[in-house]
Amino acid sequence: MIAAVVVFFITSIRFPFSGVKWNEKELECDGKTLTLKNKKISISNDEGLIWKSPKEYKVEDVLLADTDADGDTEMTVLLWKKGKYGNARPFWEKGKDDAWTQHIFIYDLDRGGRPVSKWFASDIGMRAVRMAYTGNEIPVLIVEDIKGNSSAWIWDSFGMKNIENSVSFIAYGDNIIHKEMLEAAEVSGRGFDPLYEDIKAETAAADIAALNAETILVDKQSAVSGYPQFGSPTAVGEALRAAGFSLVNCANNHAMDKGIYGIDVSADFYKANDMTYVGIQRSSEQEYEAYKLIKRHGISFAVFGYTEHTNGFDAREKYPYAVHYFPEEDKLKEEIRSGKEAADVVVVFAHWGEEYEDEPDEYQQRMAKAMADAGADVVIGTHPHVVQKSEMIKGEKGNDTLVCYSLGNFRAMPGRDERSKIGACLKFTAERGTEGVRIRDWTVEELEVRH
């Protein structure tokens, strides 16, 4: 068996050990026992001691993993020692050993079980307090600093390479194309692009940009219409794509305004334009697809879309999968759990609640708790046309779930209530940590609804 140790130079301070967690553990690998105790590593077999870490090392933690995906296990060590790296071999600077520096070493283990230095790098710009490996096909080393910030590393040919460790997500509320907006687009000759010009910089900067497509798409002029049965030309979809939107929720009360024709046109358009859509399925599909998977920077998202109802025509009897309605709580939890098993992050679009109500109703709160209990990470609410509160709630396993009960309108004509002129934008970051992917730095910002 071959194992390895990677070295990252992290920081240099004289009194570094406050808050350090000195782990103790025993690991088995290929008939050998690795023991971390009293800040030292020892490797032994049935015949006795094979190797012991140098006395000048203070070992904080050690991991065993197939770091370079070559089929062998390597050893990764988080340690402290005195000294700095120089610019030439032997790399350690002499005469400057008065300060402790922190490192991560990766060693290969030879057939006798003795560590052989494999690779090390200098200064990753953080003071590490913990580390972990994640990922299946490609092992990712997560290193977390004293402030909770994480960096991610993968093996790349001859050493460890720093990779993007987070995904930025931005979401807007209801995109509703009224008759007046259809007429303005035709008169101006510029189509629908001007509706989204002011947010292009933000959608371009985000790894995932999403909204609720309140009006269904149609591909013939005779089907174009405004309230109460909306039909938006595919030019609206083209404007959304040009504005940088990559994720569209279609599960809402207007999803069936143009019958199954509108569902099929919308699904075909978004698929052809590489825009992920959730909450609807084409009439020809024979299996229920509860969620769609999206991956950015190696972090995966299971995205759901549900609506409480559709206006007038309920599609369930004739087209059971065409629109994703909220199921009963037990079924909802089952579906959310399936997404959690398949992805790092679960995001749910929820079209629910009462129009023009400032506070979420009992149904919204009950279903939000059910989704939190099932492991959802983020719930994005729409339909009330006014902004409702956003909060972190606890799931039954102690997990945190971010719930935005309503982001209000995004693009729409003013409603009967002045509050409908103000919408909101959700921003959050999904970041790998030593205990998995977590939601960080979330904000909900007010915005003026344009039309």
C-alpha angles and dihedrals in degrees: 000000000000124000133177146208124212122204124211118176105219116168145336121226134146098225104030105147103084107120095006114145109219103205125209120199146145120223131185122216131166095335094314131105122224114198127189112195135144091006092302134106122217127183119201143164134195090289095054142260117004102173141356127195114254115271092240090064121089104198117209099178144345133205134191117212143135091259098177096034092240096131095259128099120245130197120234118194130193106203148153127229137157119261144051136251118260128204098254140034132327080029095204109105115229121225094024100086097116097101131060117240128192123229144171114220126194116199133187112221115224121221090272091056097251117138118249116193108249108176142337136182134196132246117351088184100243141087106240122217099169142006139193141173121240135172132063114228094030116027112228120202112215116201117189125197132214091269094053095256116139137207126196129218135186132184111260116184100292106011151352117307126200112236135189107281104190144048122217116217128192126184135184132193134240118352102198120173108204126192092260090055091050090052093046091052091053095045095048093050089219097096119212100320094099090063091069105031094103094058100041094099092055096045090047091052093051123084089216123024118187144174143169110261097211093178122060121232125247131187103207128067094229090064096051112110146141132223132017098019105025126208117172122195116245086250086080089058090049090053091050091051091048089050090058103258112152101169127052129183112211101174105107142115093274095051093105097042090114096031122235089325091070092047092053095045092049094047092047093048097049093045093049090051096048093246115141111232127190136187099044137065132197116261092243094059112108100191131060113246105196096187144005124234121228125181127197125171090349093304115118129212128198105205123197132186124198135171128199092220146335123236116261102332121062107204098198100095098047100026107023096182101034095095125023107228121187107272125212114291097260092050091045091054091048092054094046091049090052089055091048090054091051100044145032094236132031118207120184126194108207121193102194148114135063124308116255094005115138095207130053113253128233093269093054093049094045094049092044089056091048091053091047090051089053092052105262112162101198132018117193113196129201141165106071090087089219129080116264128188126289122212147155113252129187125246122215091264093052094261121145120239122190110219123189101186093196133356090191122214126342105179117005144113113272111277129218090280125064089221089069088072090072121067134168140234123215120212126181141154126228109207134179114242133176090267097044137281114330137186113247140173098014121177136174112210127191119236137182114255109237128203 
